[in-house]
Amino acid sequence: MQQRILYRAKEKIKKLILRSKLYKINYGMNQCYVLPYHMIVKTKNGFYPETDIHEFENQIKHVVRHYKIVTLNEIIGRMRNREPLRRYLAITFDDGFRDNYENAYPILKRYDLPATIFLTTGYVETGKIPWFIRVRYMFKETKRIELKVNLNGQSRVLPLGTQRERYAASQIIMNHLMGCGSKEIMDTVEAISQELEIGNFNEINDLMLSWKQIREMSKNSILFGGHTITHPILSKIPLNNAEEEIKGSKEIIESETGQSVRTFAYPFGKKDHFREEITKILGRHDFIGAVTTEKGRNNPNTNVFEINRSFPWEMQQSKW
């Protein structure tokens, strides 16, 4: 009861701050934001990392009014040169989904805004889909009512009777796979697809960008960054493999676009998904900075190879 009262009090305070616009005090601080997007969709299914297209445009309208929208490269340059960051903001997308071109790109063009898309190059025009999307899809589509699975030596039965249960089960599997190496991930995904009786993934084989779309955007204010070839958890694979993933994705993008690739996004992006040796590899291959999925603002003291990504406070609290 006491926790519920405290929660309601906090919510009232947040609403008061929003109505009074006291959050604008933050605008005076020497800090910047990097927005993290994945899919921009017309209809959300509740399983994928999605943002509704109308919500996306409303967010864009807000940041255009209140922030200075620049490239991620410029923000990194300002951080390196200790230049002011107040109210600067960059827009980023991870993985390279086709809807970035179909839904987000027209909005960005309408407002004449730059953005950076981090490409997982092994999924561009290969007919393959990211393994984490396969996991979500399997649980979204399965007709099974439970899944028996062994995780870390412990047998578990995951209920799948409702959409909420299926999503919760997919999250349990995702959390487990985050601690695995690439081979174990693929073996586990294959085994679970058989258990869930998912025969094919034809419905989602067209989720990713084409090189033609990428080249068009690269000529119109969209930069492309590295995001590996196969989206492994870099801290879970040998360093030489990690370097191949990083170097290979950079070279492919540069070859296809003629555009220099200077920024990188760590797959999954939490602190335990990469390590110091990985940032050294990035430095050797002429990357100027890298983004994480750790939440928070950035200031001149932020490590340019550990840039935080999150929405400004007022956007986190608002219903768009």
C-alpha positions in Angstrom: 0.0 0.0 0.0 2.8 2.4 1.0 4.6 1.7 -2.3 1.5 2.3 -4.3 1.0 5.7 -2.6 4.6 6.6 -3.2 4.3 5.6 -6.9 1.2 7.8 -7.3 2.9 10.7 -5.6 5.8 10.4 -8.0 3.5 10.3 -11.0 1.7 13.4 -9.9 5.0 15.2 -9.4 6.1 14.2 -12.9 2.9 15.5 -14.4 3.3 18.7 -12.5 6.8 19.2 -13.9 5.6 18.5 -17.4 2.7 21.0 -17.2 4.8 23.7 -15.6 7.7 23.0 -18.1 10.2 23.0 -15.2 12.1 20.3 -17.1 13.4 23.1 -19.4 15.9 23.9 -16.6 17.8 21.0 -18.2 18.2 23.0 -21.4 20.8 25.2 -19.7 23.1 22.3 -18.8 26.2 21.5 -20.9 24.9 18.1 -22.0 23.5 16.4 -25.1 21.3 13.5 -26.1 21.6 10.7 -28.6 18.2 9.1 -29.4 18.0 5.3 -29.9 15.6 3.9 -32.4 15.2 0.5 -34.1 12.0 -0.1 -36.1 9.6 2.6 -37.1 6.3 0.9 -37.9 2.7 1.7 -38.8 1.3 -1.1 -36.6 3.1 -2.4 -33.5 3.0 -6.1 -32.6 4.4 -5.8 -29.1 7.3 -8.2 -29.6 9.8 -6.2 -31.7 11.9 -3.1 -30.8 9.4 -0.8 -32.4 8.3 2.9 -32.4 4.9 3.8 -33.9 5.3 6.1 -36.9 3.0 8.8 -35.5 4.8 8.7 -32.1 8.1 9.0 -34.0 6.9 12.1 -35.9 5.6 13.7 -32.7 9.0 13.1 -31.1 10.7 14.6 -34.1 8.5 17.7 -34.0 9.4 18.1 -30.3 13.2 17.9 -30.7 13.1 20.2 -33.7 11.5 22.8 -31.5 13.7 22.4 -28.5 17.1 21.0 -29.6 19.9 21.5 -32.1 19.8 18.4 -34.3 23.2 17.5 -35.7 25.0 14.4 -36.8 26.5 12.0 -34.2 29.9 12.7 -35.8 29.5 16.4 -34.9 28.5 15.6 -31.3 31.6 13.4 -31.0 33.8 16.1 -32.5 32.4 18.6 -30.0 33.0 16.2 -27.1 36.6 15.6 -28.2 37.3 19.3 -28.6 35.5 20.3 -25.3 33.1 22.5 -27.2 29.6 23.3 -25.8 27.0 20.5 -26.0 24.0 22.4 -24.6 20.8 21.2 -26.2 22.6 19.3 -29.0 21.0 16.1 -30.1 21.6 13.3 -32.6 19.2 10.7 -34.0 20.3 7.1 -34.4 18.8 3.8 -35.6 20.2 0.3 -35.0 20.5 -2.8 -37.2 19.2 -1.5 -40.6 15.5 -2.3 -40.8 13.7 -1.5 -44.1 11.1 0.6 -42.3 13.9 3.1 -41.5 13.8 3.9 -45.2 10.0 3.5 -45.8 8.7 5.2 -42.6 11.5 7.2 -40.9 13.4 8.6 -43.8 10.5 10.5 -45.4 9.9 12.2 -42.0 13.6 13.1 -41.6 13.6 14.5 -45.1 10.5 16.6 -44.4 12.2 18.2 -41.4 15.6 18.3 -43.2 17.3 16.3 -40.4 20.5 14.2 -40.4 20.6 10.8 -38.7 22.9 7.8 -38.3 21.9 4.2 -39.1 24.1 1.4 -37.7 24.1 -1.5 -40.1 24.5 -5.1 -39.3 25.8 -5.9 -42.8 25.3 -9.6 -42.8 21.6 -9.1 -43.0 21.6 -6.7 -46.0 20.4 -8.4 -49.2 21.3 -11.9 -47.8 17.8 -13.2 -47.0 18.9 -13.6 -43.4 17.3 -12.0 -40.4 18.8 -11.0 -37.0 18.7 -13.9 -34.5 17.1 -11.8 -31.9 14.2 -11.0 -34.3 13.9 -14.7 -35.0 13.5 -15.3 -31.3 10.8 -12.7 -30.9 9.0 -13.9 -34.0 9.0 -17.6 -32.9 7.3 -16.7 -29.6 4.9 -14.3 -31.3 3.7 -16.9 -33.8 3.9 -20.2 -31.9 0.7 -22.1 -31.2 2.3 -24.1 -28.4 0.9 -23.5 -24.9 4.2 -24.1 -23.1 7.9 -24.6 -23.8 10.1 -27.0 -21.9 13.7 -25.8 -21.9 17.0 -26.3 -20.1 18.7 -23.1 -19.1 22.0 -23.1 -17.3 21.5 -26.7 -16.3 18.0 -26.1 -14.9 14.8 -27.4 -16.5 12.0 -24.9 -16.9 8.5 -24.9 -18.2 7.5 -21.5 -19.7 3.8 -20.9 -20.2 2.8 -19.6 -23.6 -1.0 -19.4 -23.3 -1.3 -15.6 -23.7 0.6 -12.9 -25.6 1.9 -11.6 -22.3 3.2 -15.0 -21.4 4.8 -15.5 -24.8 6.5 -12.2 -24.6 7.7 -12.9 -21.0 9.1 -16.3 -22.2 10.9 -14.7 -25.2 12.5 -12.2 -22.7 13.7 -15.1 -20.5 15.3 -16.7 -23.6 16.8 -13.4 -24.7 18.3 -12.8 -21.3 19.8 -16.3 -21.4 21.3 -15.9 -24.9 22.9 -12.6 -24.0 25.4 -14.6 -21.9 26.2 -17.0 -24.7 28.7 -17.2 -27.5 27.6 -17.1 -31.2 27.5 -20.8 -31.8 25.5 -21.5 -28.6 23.1 -18.8 -29.6 22.5 -20.2 -33.0 22.2 -23.8 -31.8 19.7 -22.7 -29.1 17.6 -20.6 -31.5 17.4 -23.6 -33.9 16.4 -26.0 -31.2 13.7 -23.7 -29.8 12.3 -23.1 -33.3 11.8 -26.8 -33.6 10.2 -27.0 -30.2 7.9 -24.1 -31.0 7.1 -25.7 -34.4 8.1 -22.7 -36.5 9.0 -24.1 -39.8 10.1 -21.0 -41.7 10.6 -17.3 -41.4 9.3 -16.3 -44.8 7.0 -13.6 -43.3 10.0 -11.6 -42.0 12.6 -12.3 -44.7 12.1 -8.8 -46.1 12.7 -6.8 -42.9 16.1 -5.3 -43.7 17.4 -2.5 -45.9 18.7 -3.0 -49.4 22.0 -1.4 -50.6 20.0 0.6 -53.1 18.0 2.2 -50.3 21.2 2.7 -48.2 23.0 4.4 -51.1 20.0 6.7 -51.7 19.9 7.8 -48.0 23.7 8.2 -47.8 23.3 11.0 -50.5 20.7 12.8 -48.4 22.0 13.5 -44.9 22.0 9.9 -43.5 25.3 8.6 -42.2 25.9 4.9 -41.7 27.9 3.4 -38.9 29.2 -0.1 -38.1 27.2 -2.6 -36.1 29.2 -5.8 -36.9 28.4 -8.3 -39.6 26.3 -10.9 -37.6 25.4 -9.0 -34.4 27.3 -11.1 -31.9 27.8 -10.2 -28.3 31.4 -8.9 -28.6 32.4 -9.7 -25.1 31.5 -13.4 -25.7 33.6 -14.1 -28.8 37.4 -14.2 -29.3 39.0 -10.8 -29.9 40.2 -11.8 -33.4 36.6 -12.7 -34.3 35.4 -9.4 -32.8 37.9 -7.5 -35.0 36.8 -9.3 -38.1 33.1 -8.4 -37.3 34.0 -4.7 -36.7 36.5 -4.3 -39.6 34.4 -6.3 -42.0 31.2 -4.3 -41.5 33.1 -1.0 -41.9 34.7 -2.1 -45.1 31.5 -3.4 -46.6 29.6 -0.2 -45.9 32.4 2.0 -47.2 32.6 -0.1 -50.4 28.9 0.1 -51.0 28.3 3.7 -50.2 31.6 5.5 -50.8 31.0 7.1 -47.5 33.6 7.0 -44.7 32.3 5.0 -41.6 33.5 6.7 -38.4 31.0 5.6 -35.7 30.0 2.3 -34.2 27.2 0.9 -32.1 27.9 -2.1 -29.8 25.4 -4.9 -30.4 23.0 -4.9 -27.5 25.2 -2.2 -26.1 25.3 -2.7 -22.3 28.6 -2.4 -20.4 29.0 -6.2 -20.2 28.4 -6.6 -23.9 31.8 -5.1 -24.8 35.1 -4.5 -23.0 38.2 -2.2 -23.2 39.9 -4.3 -25.8 37.0 -3.8 -28.1 37.3 0.0 -27.9 41.0 -0.3 -28.7 40.1 -2.2 -31.9 37.7 0.6 -32.9 40.5 3.1 -32.4 42.8 1.0 -34.6 40.3 1.1 -37.4 39.7 4.9 -37.4 36.4 5.0 -35.6 36.0 8.3 -33.7 33.4 7.1 -31.2 30.8 4.5 -30.3 27.4 4.4 -28.8 26.0 2.1 -26.1 22.4 1.4 -25.0 23.2 2.7 -21.5 20.7 5.4 -20.6 21.7 8.9 -19.8 22.9 12.3 -21.1 26.4 13.0 -22.3 28.7 15.8 -21.3 32.3 16.8 -22.2 33.6 14.2 -19.7 31.8 11.3 -21.3 34.0 8.7 -23.0 33.5 9.0 -26.7 33.6 5.2 -27.0 30.9 4.8 -24.4 28.3 7.3 -25.4 24.9 7.0 -23.7 21.6 6.9 -25.6 18.2 7.9 -24.2 15.3 10.2 -24.8 15.2 13.6 -23.0 13.4 13.4 -19.7 10.2 15.1 -20.9 9.9 12.6 -23.8 10.3 9.7 -21.5 7.4 10.9 -19.3 5.0 12.0 -22.0 2.3 10.0 -23.8 2.8 10.8 -27.5 
